[in-house]
Amino acid sequence: MKREELLNQIAAYIPYNEQEAADRELILHWIQDHDDAFTRQNQVAHITASAWVVNRDRRKVLLVYHNIYNSWSWLGGHADGETDLLAVALREVKEEAGIANVRPVSPDIYSLESLTVDGHVKKGQYVSSHLHLNVTYLLEADSDEAVSIKEDENSGVAWFTPEEALAKSTEPWFVTHIYAKLIDKLKSSDL
């Protein structure tokens, strides 16, 4: 997907709530105004892609125990120059959870978020606080497929019920504003 196609997809996305409406505008303007929006070279904000991974009957959600955040969380990562964010989300799930068979429930954007990232050390280097301008996709995988950790990023991979997922995360803002929203969206849709 080309940059312009992604911009059109984001512009056409119908926000679920006020947070998504505000973040959609921020993401659109950031991409339009910054040639390096898709790379980590932009140290203020850059584009990321996340995956809300569910099993076939939508009764389980796949989470990883993220080492930097010390919390169970969704899967995803940096675009690193790629503008096909669905491909980024699929790649990240395969890398972070060791799952080979993951597929989009829909190729459409599932959610949009502007996420704060506190300063941290990654691979021995300090990374300053910044924003992840995030595009989320709803993906599906078989909850019986074997999973594996990616030692440099996570120390656990597991399936949880949606309620367990909310209880397992130790990031209150994510639980209240992101994960609960993603669960609510799934319950109210026919996906």
ABEGO torsion letter per residue (X at the ends): XBAAAAAAAAAABBBABAAAAAAAAAAAAAAAABAAAABAABAABBBBBBBBBBBAAGABBBBBBBAAAGBBBBBEBBAGGBABAAAAAAAAAAAAAGBABBBBABABBABBBBBBBBBBBBGGBBBBBBBBBBBBBBBBBBAABBBBBBAAABABBBBBBAAAAAAABABAAAAAAAAAAAAAAAAABAX
